[in-house]
Amino acid sequence: MISLWFPNFATERLSRKEPTLDGRPFVTVAAVRGGLRVAAPSSAAEAGGIPPGLPLTDARARIPNLKAFPADPVGDARALVRLAEWCGAYTPWTAPEDTGEALEGGGAGIWLDVTGCAHLFGGEAKLGRVLTVRMRRLGFTARVGLAETPGAAWAVARFGDVERKRKGSRQDEAGRIVPPGGVRTALTPLPVMALRLPADVVEGLDGLGLRRVGDLLNVPRGPLTARFGEVITRRLDQALGHAFEPISPRLETLPMRVRVMPAEPLGQHTDIAVGLGRLLRQLEGRLRRKHLGARKLMLNLYHVDGEVRRASIGTSRPARDSDHLFRLFAERLEGLDPGFGIEAMVLTAPVTEPLSAEQIPLASRRLRTAPADLGAFVDRLQNRLGAGNVMRFDLRESHIPERAAATVPVFHGGSSASSAPATCRRPVRLLPRPENIEATAMVPDGPPAMFRWRRVLYRTAWAEGPERIAPEWWLKVAPWNAPWDLETRDYYRLEAVDGARFWVFREGLYRMAGEAPRDPLLWYLHGLFA
């Protein structure tokens, strides 16, 4: 686990926006108890003797003409999230630290789980140097701590360099790597603040002469718990690895993920296209080995200035052919500005589904119109028009005709399978909602002899039915928002004298057992036959 700490994150974020502030003393201020106090000093202001929490008037007495800016914790949090996303170029598991655990003075931190990733950059030590150099290019001072537990990494990132300075060590002060099994040794000389304890607890421990983590390791836990609660023992166990400390990543770890990090930043669209082709071929190989196809792909471009630009595509069916996927990405690449250069490209497949080989008869006409060809055509449509603008029918488990199918985006997953097909004929056009008709039947429970629909009178020349359809027992309200409950329907196929053919139904039963006849019954026209 890596803890990446930015001791002057708030002020360095302002320096990136205002280059004239770089190297000059300035502070951010916040209103505290009716007065303005220093929230975060710049490194130059801190060197001039201005600590966090100092009243602004006292700060300007020490440094005349000191510039002050309003503190923006919300903006700092958003910038930290963006920076955590940018760190996704090195590991898919990143998360901004809880702002409640950040040190006062505008500090901030990011968690990076580099399990299985460090060897890609030449080892843990080299990865730590790469991170500090990259952050320095972005305008941030960063310190790296790497250990087996998040608590130990957090501690050495913030206090490991202080301990080395005290001992006169010449080790790299940008960060510290704790070897496996060396957490206890690394934590022993650090101050108790390294355990992320509340300020009042640290003050109480100082009054008892317990100023270093090693002091806490050598005293019984019972008296500490009785006086300070469980916070000390919990933080100790988390740092030593005796208790699990959950940390939620910013993004879910994606199983299908490939990356390319060129030797020099990419500045041309042609270079991006070459890199994308390489990523797609790598991903195709991984998908093929696992018999999977991608339904959605996301391309992240990490710029040298800290920006992250994205492009995504979707497919109507599982796909892994790199040439087809490249054509879908082609239109997206035109709108991506390389800016000052792209130093990393990451391609992920967040949605995958099984994709097996399909047997096509040698003499079949489907050789010319294979399903893959139709899928490629639909993919181009939805990526050009938008995933929500290309629809398909999705079958539903319902006997009610207007509920038997629904239109959904073509990319939307779901079952298109149904039970045994209906044995009775269905109209080629189903009305959006049944329309009321005035019907006259020769017998109460027989088909209409004539009916009026949309002010036109039709006489029945031929009728077939009834086909009785009952609703699901758990349905209470009609699907077209009618003010009555669903009832059993009797459907009839009618042919008028002029040749028009209709699908009509009678709502409800004419006579229930033990009841008097119901009159009148309502009739509806629901569909039209060819």
C-alpha positions in Angstrom: 0.0 0.0 0.0 1.3 3.5 -0.9 0.3 6.7 0.9 1.0 9.6 -1.3 1.1 12.8 0.9 1.0 16.4 -0.3 2.0 18.6 2.6 1.1 21.9 0.8 -1.7 20.7 -1.4 -4.0 23.7 -0.9 -1.5 26.4 -1.5 0.3 24.6 -4.4 -3.1 24.2 -6.1 -3.3 28.0 -6.0 0.2 28.3 -7.3 -0.7 26.2 -10.3 -3.5 28.6 -11.2 -1.4 31.7 -10.4 2.2 31.1 -11.5 3.2 34.5 -10.0 2.7 33.0 -6.5 5.3 30.3 -7.0 8.0 30.7 -4.4 6.4 33.6 -2.7 4.8 33.7 0.8 1.0 33.6 0.9 -1.7 31.9 2.9 -5.3 30.8 2.7 -7.5 32.0 5.5 -10.8 30.9 7.1 -13.1 32.6 9.5 -12.7 31.1 13.0 -14.6 32.5 15.9 -15.2 35.8 14.3 -11.7 36.4 13.0 -9.6 35.3 10.1 -6.9 32.7 10.8 -4.4 31.0 8.6 -5.8 27.8 7.2 -2.8 26.8 5.0 0.5 28.6 4.6 2.7 28.2 1.5 6.1 26.7 2.0 7.7 30.1 1.8 5.3 31.5 4.4 5.8 28.5 6.6 9.6 29.1 6.4 8.9 32.7 7.4 7.4 31.6 10.7 3.7 31.4 9.9 2.0 28.2 11.2 -1.5 27.1 10.5 -4.1 28.7 12.9 -2.2 32.0 13.3 -4.4 35.1 13.2 -4.1 36.9 9.9 -3.1 40.1 11.7 -0.2 38.4 13.4 0.9 36.7 10.2 1.0 40.1 8.4 3.0 41.5 11.3 5.6 38.9 10.6 5.6 39.2 6.8 4.3 42.6 5.6 2.2 42.6 2.5 1.4 38.9 2.9 -1.2 37.9 0.3 -4.2 36.0 1.7 -6.8 34.0 -0.3 -10.1 32.5 1.0 -9.7 28.8 1.8 -11.6 26.5 -0.6 -11.9 23.1 1.0 -14.6 22.0 -1.5 -12.3 22.9 -4.4 -9.4 21.2 -2.7 -11.5 18.0 -2.3 -12.5 18.1 -6.0 -8.9 18.6 -7.1 -7.8 15.7 -4.9 -10.4 13.4 -6.5 -9.1 14.4 -10.0 -5.6 13.8 -9.0 -6.5 10.3 -7.6 -8.1 9.5 -10.9 -4.9 10.6 -12.7 -3.0 8.1 -10.5 -5.0 5.4 -12.2 -2.3 5.4 -14.8 -0.2 3.4 -12.2 -2.8 1.3 -10.5 -6.5 0.7 -10.9 -7.0 1.0 -7.2 -6.8 4.6 -6.0 -8.7 6.6 -3.4 -8.4 10.1 -1.9 -7.7 10.0 1.8 -10.4 11.0 4.3 -10.1 14.8 4.7 -10.7 14.3 8.4 -7.4 12.5 8.6 -5.4 15.1 6.7 -2.9 17.2 8.7 -3.9 20.8 9.3 -2.1 23.3 7.0 -3.7 22.3 3.7 -2.2 18.8 3.5 -3.9 16.0 1.5 -3.2 12.4 0.6 -4.1 9.6 -1.8 -4.1 5.8 -1.3 -2.7 3.6 -4.0 -2.8 -0.2 -3.8 0.2 -1.3 -6.0 -0.1 -5.0 -5.3 1.1 -6.7 -8.5 1.9 -3.3 -10.2 5.2 -2.3 -8.8 7.2 -4.6 -11.0 5.8 -2.9 -14.1 7.9 0.2 -13.1 11.1 -1.5 -12.0 10.2 -2.2 -8.4 8.8 -0.3 -5.5 11.7 2.1 -5.0 11.6 3.2 -8.6 7.8 3.5 -8.6 8.1 5.8 -5.6 10.6 8.0 -7.4 8.4 8.0 -10.5 5.4 9.2 -8.5 7.4 12.1 -6.8 8.9 13.2 -10.1 5.5 13.1 -11.9 3.9 15.1 -9.1 6.7 17.6 -9.1 6.0 18.2 -12.8 2.3 18.8 -12.0 3.4 21.4 -9.4 2.9 19.4 -6.2 5.4 18.4 -3.6 4.8 14.8 -2.7 6.1 12.3 -0.2 5.7 8.6 -0.6 5.3 6.0 2.1 5.0 2.3 1.2 4.2 -0.4 3.7 2.2 -3.6 4.2 -0.6 -1.7 5.9 -2.3 1.6 5.2 -1.6 2.9 8.7 2.1 2.2 8.4 2.3 3.8 4.9 0.5 6.9 6.2 2.9 7.2 9.1 6.2 6.9 7.2 5.0 9.2 4.4 4.4 12.0 6.9 6.9 11.3 9.7 9.6 9.0 8.3 11.6 11.8 6.8 11.5 13.7 10.1 13.0 10.7 11.9 15.7 10.3 9.2 16.6 14.0 9.5 16.9 13.6 13.3 19.3 10.7 12.9 21.2 12.4 10.0 20.3 9.7 7.5 21.0 10.3 3.8 18.2 8.2 2.5 15.8 9.6 0.0 13.6 12.1 1.8 10.9 11.9 -0.8 9.5 8.8 0.9 10.2 5.6 2.6 9.7 1.9 1.9 9.0 -0.4 4.8 10.3 -4.0 3.9 8.0 -6.9 4.6 7.9 -7.7 8.3 9.5 -4.4 9.2 6.4 -2.4 10.2 7.0 -2.6 13.9 10.6 -1.5 13.5 9.6 1.4 11.3 6.9 2.6 13.6 8.8 2.4 16.9 10.8 5.7 16.6 7.9 7.8 15.1 5.8 10.2 17.2 2.4 9.1 18.4 0.8 11.5 15.9 1.8 9.0 13.2 -1.0 6.8 14.5 -3.7 9.3 13.3 -4.8 10.0 16.9 -7.0 12.9 17.9 -5.2 16.0 19.1 -6.6 15.7 22.7 -5.3 12.1 22.9 -1.9 13.1 21.7 -1.8 15.9 24.3 -2.8 13.5 27.0 -0.2 11.0 26.0 2.4 13.7 26.0 1.5 14.5 29.6 2.2 10.9 30.5 5.6 11.0 28.8 4.4 8.7 26.0 5.6 10.6 22.9 6.7 7.8 20.5 4.9 4.8 19.1 7.5 2.6 20.7 6.5 3.9 24.1 2.9 2.7 23.5 4.1 -0.7 22.4 5.9 -1.2 25.7 3.0 -0.4 28.1 -0.1 -2.5 29.0 -3.1 -1.8 26.9 -5.7 -2.0 29.7 -4.8 1.4 31.3 -4.6 3.1 27.9 -8.0 1.9 27.0 -9.5 2.8 30.3 -8.2 6.4 30.0 -8.4 7.2 26.3 -10.9 4.6 24.9 -10.2 2.2 22.1 -8.8 4.6 19.6 -5.2 4.0 20.6 -5.4 0.2 20.5 -7.4 0.3 17.3 -4.9 2.5 15.5 -2.0 0.4 16.7 -3.6 -2.8 15.5 -4.4 -1.3 12.1 -0.9 0.0 11.7 0.7 -3.3 12.7 -1.7 -5.4 10.6 -3.5 -7.0 13.5 -6.8 -5.4 12.5 -8.3 -4.9 9.0 -8.7 -1.3 7.9 -11.2 -1.0 5.0 -10.4 1.6 2.4 -12.8 2.0 -0.6 -11.2 2.7 -3.9 -12.4 5.6 -6.0 -13.2 3.2 -8.9 -14.1 -0.4 -8.8 -11.2 -2.6 -9.8 -11.7 -3.7 -13.4 -10.5 -7.2 -14.3 -10.0 -6.4 -18.0 -7.4 -3.6 -18.1 -4.5 -2.9 -20.4 -2.1 0.0 -20.5 0.6 1.5 -22.6 3.2 4.1 -21.3 5.3 5.5 -24.2 8.8 6.6 -23.7 7.9 10.1 -24.8 4.5 11.9 -24.4 2.2 11.5 -27.4 1.3 14.7 -29.1 -0.3 13.6 -32.4 -3.7 11.9 -33.2 -1.8 9.4 -35.3 0.3 8.4 -32.3 -2.9 8.0 -30.2 -4.4 5.8 -32.9 -1.3 3.6 -32.9 -1.4 3.2 -29.1 -5.1 2.5 -29.2 -4.6 -0.3 -31.8 -1.9 -1.9 -29.6 -4.2 -1.7 -26.6 -7.1 -3.3 -28.5 -5.0 -6.2 -29.7 -3.8 -6.8 -26.1 -7.3 -6.7 -24.8 -8.5 -9.0 -27.6 -6.0 -11.6 -26.6 -7.1 -11.5 -23.0 -10.8 -11.7 -23.8 -10.2 -14.6 -26.2 -8.3 -16.6 -23.6 -11.2 -16.2 -21.2 -13.9 -16.7 -23.8 -15.4 -13.2 -23.2 -16.5 -10.3 -25.3 -16.7 -6.6 -24.3 -20.0 -4.8 -24.1 -18.4 -1.5 -23.1 -14.9 -0.1 -23.4 -13.4 3.0 -21.8 -10.2 4.7 -22.9 -8.4 7.0 -20.4 -5.7 9.4 -21.7 -3.5 10.7 -18.9 -1.9 14.0 -19.9 1.4 15.4 -18.6 -0.4 18.4 -17.1 -2.6 16.2 -14.9 -5.7 16.2 -17.0 -7.6 12.9 -17.8 -9.6 12.7 -20.9 -11.9 9.8 -21.7 -13.7 8.2 -24.6 -16.1 5.2 -24.3 -18.0 3.0 -26.7 -20.6 0.3 -26.4 -21.6 -2.7 -28.4 -25.0 -4.3 -28.9 -23.5 -7.8 -28.4 -20.3 -9.1 -26.9 -17.4 -8.2 -29.2 -13.6 -8.5 -29.1 -12.5 -8.0 -32.7 -9.8 -5.3 -32.5 -10.5 -3.9 -36.0 -14.2 -3.5 -35.3 -13.6 -1.9 -32.0 -11.0 0.4 -33.4 -13.6 1.7 -36.0 -16.0 2.4 -33.2 -13.3 4.5 -31.4 -12.2 6.3 -34.6 -14.9 9.0 -34.4 -14.2 9.5 -30.7 -10.5 10.1 -31.2 -11.1 13.1 -33.4 -12.5 15.0 -30.5 -9.6 14.2 -28.1 -7.1 17.0 -27.8 -3.5 15.7 -27.1 -2.8 19.0 -25.3 0.8 19.1 -24.0 1.2 15.4 -24.5 -0.2 12.1 -23.3 2.1 10.0 -21.1 -0.2 7.0 -20.5 -3.2 5.3 -22.2 -5.4 2.8 -20.3 -8.1 0.7 -21.8 -10.7 -1.0 -19.6 -13.6 -3.3 -20.3 -16.0 -2.6 -17.4 -18.8 -4.8 -18.9 -18.0 -8.2 -20.4 -20.1 -11.2 -21.3 -19.4 -14.8 -22.4 -18.7 -15.0 -26.1 -18.5 -18.4 -27.7 -17.8 -19.5 -31.2 -20.9 -19.8 -33.5 -21.4 -22.7 -35.9 -22.4 -21.5 -39.4 -23.4 -24.2 -42.0 -21.2 -24.1 -45.1 -24.1 -23.9 -47.5 -26.1 -21.4 -45.4 -27.1 -18.0 -46.7 -26.1 -16.7 -43.3 -22.5 -16.7 -44.6 -23.5 -13.4 -46.3 -25.6 -11.9 -43.5 -24.0 -13.3 -40.3 -25.3 -11.9 -36.9 -21.9 -10.3 -36.4 -22.5 -8.1 -39.4 -25.8 -6.9 -38.1 -24.2 -6.3 -34.7 -21.4 -4.3 -36.2 -24.0 -2.1 -38.0 -25.9 -1.6 -34.8 -22.7 -0.7 -33.0 -21.9 2.0 -35.5 -25.4 3.4 -35.2 -25.5 3.6 -31.5 -22.0 5.1 -31.1 -22.9 7.7 -33.7 -26.4 8.5 -32.6 -26.1 7.7 -29.0 -26.8 4.6 -27.0 -30.2 5.8 -25.9 -31.4 6.5 -29.5 -31.1 3.0 -31.0 -33.8 0.8 -29.5 -34.8 -2.9 -29.6 -37.7 -5.0 -28.3 -37.1 -6.8 -25.1 -39.6 -9.6 -24.3 -41.2 -9.7 -20.9 -42.9 -12.5 -18.9 -46.5 -11.4 -19.1 -49.6 -12.5 -20.9 -51.0 -9.0 -21.2 -50.2 -8.0 -24.8 -49.2 -4.4 -24.0 -46.8 -5.8 -21.3 -45.4 -8.6 -23.3 -42.6 -6.5 -24.8 -40.9 -3.2 -24.2 -38.5 -1.0 -26.1 -35.1 -0.7 -24.4 -31.8 0.8 -25.6 -29.9 -1.7 -27.8 -27.0 -1.7 -25.4 -29.3 -2.5 -22.4 -28.8 -5.9 -21.1 -31.6 -8.3 -20.3 -33.3 -11.4 -21.3 -34.8 -11.6 -24.8 -35.9 -15.1 -24.3 -39.6 -16.0 -23.8 -41.6 -19.1 -23.0 -43.4 -21.0 -25.7 -44.6 -18.7 -28.5 -48.3 -17.9 -28.7 -50.3 -20.3 -30.9 -52.9 -17.7 -31.9 -52.2 -15.0 -34.4 -51.3 -11.5 -33.3 -51.9 -8.2 -35.1 -49.0 -6.6 -37.0 -49.8 -3.3 -35.3 -50.6 -3.0 -31.6 -52.0 0.3 -30.5 -50.1 2.1 -27.7 -53.2 1.7 -25.5 -56.5 0.0 -26.1 -59.1 2.4 -27.5 -62.8 2.3 -26.4 -65.3 1.3 -29.1 -69.1 1.2 -29.1 -70.0 -2.4 -29.9 -73.3 -4.3 -30.4 -73.3 -8.1 -30.0 -76.0 -10.5 -31.1 -75.6 -12.3 -27.7 -74.2 -10.8 -24.5 -71.1 -13.0 -24.5 -70.6 -13.2 -28.3 -68.5 -11.2 -30.8 -69.6 -7.7 -31.9 -72.0 -7.6 -34.9 -71.0 -4.0 -35.5 -68.9 -1.4 -33.7 -67.9 2.2 -34.0 -64.3 3.3 -33.8 -63.1 6.8 -34.2 -66.5 7.9 -35.5 -66.6 5.2 -38.2 -69.1 2.4 -38.2 -67.9 -1.1 -39.1 -70.0 -4.2 -39.7 -68.6 -7.6 -38.9 -68.4 -10.0 -41.8 -66.4 -12.7 -40.0 -65.3 -13.3 -36.4 -63.0 -15.7 -34.7 -62.7 -16.2 -30.9 -62.8 -15.8 -28.1 -59.2 -16.1 -26.9 -59.3 -15.6 -23.2 -56.4 -13.8 -21.6 -56.3 -13.4 -17.8 -53.8 -11.0 -16.1 -51.2 -12.0 -13.6 -52.9 -12.2 -10.2 -50.4 -9.8 -8.6 -51.2 -7.0 -11.0 -53.8 -4.5 -9.7 -53.6 -1.5 -12.0 -54.1 -1.5 -15.8 -50.9 -0.8 -17.7 -52.3 2.1 -19.6 -53.3 3.9 -16.3 -57.0 3.1 -16.6 -59.0 4.0 -13.4 -60.0 0.3 -12.9 -58.3 -2.9 -12.1 -57.3 -5.4 -14.7 -59.9 -8.0 -15.5 -60.1 -11.1 -17.7 -60.3 -10.3 -21.4 -62.0 -12.1 -24.3 -60.2 -11.3 -27.5 -61.8 -11.6 -31.0 -60.3 -11.4 -34.5 -62.9 -9.5 -36.7 -63.0 -8.8 -40.4 -65.2 -6.0 -41.5 -67.3 -5.9 -44.7 -64.8 -3.6 -46.3 -61.9 -6.1 -45.6 -60.3 -4.3 -42.6 -59.3 -6.7 -39.8 -59.3 -5.8 -36.2 -58.3 -7.3 -32.8 -60.9 -6.4 -30.2 -61.6 -7.5 -26.6 -64.3 -7.4 -24.1 -63.2 -6.3 -20.6 -64.5 -8.6 -17.8 -66.8 -11.6 -17.8 -70.5 -11.3 -18.6 -71.5 -13.6 -15.7 -69.5 -14.8 -12.7 -70.6 -17.8 -10.6 -73.3 -16.8 -8.2 -73.6 -13.3 -9.6 -76.2 -11.5 -11.8 -75.2 -10.6 -15.4 -73.0 -7.5 -15.7 -74.3 -4.9 -18.1 -72.9 -3.1 -19.9 -69.5 -4.6 -20.6 -66.8 -2.4 -22.2 -65.2 -3.2 -25.5 -61.8 -2.0 -26.8 -59.9 -2.2 -30.0 -56.3 -3.2 -29.4 -54.7 -4.0 -32.7 -54.9 -4.1 -36.5 -54.1 -7.1 -38.8 -52.6 -6.8 -42.2 
